[in-house]
Amino acid sequence: MGKTMVAVLALLATGGCVRTAWNVATLPVKAVGKGADLMTTSAKERDEKYVRKMRKEQERRDKECRKNPETCESAGYLEDPRNQR
């Protein structure tokens, strides 16, 4: 009984060491991957940034049109084509 307990404890102790060794060995790979991820921009991120930029521009134009509607007629922003019948 005592020998089996020692064997079980030895296995549990080495399991922690193996896990730590694995984490230490994979740390440089994870660090490089994280750095590359931070340095590059995915297509989805570019699209989201573009949409935010366009939405902000549209809001700025709408705000300007509300302040000065006469300037928007010539730019074609005043009339919404969806409202035409």
Buried (B, 14 or more C-beta within 10 A) or exposed (E): EEEEEEEEEEEEEEEEEEEEEEEEEEEEEEEEEEEEEEEEEEEEEEEEEEEEEEEEEEEEEEEBBEEEEEEBEEEEBEEEEEEEE
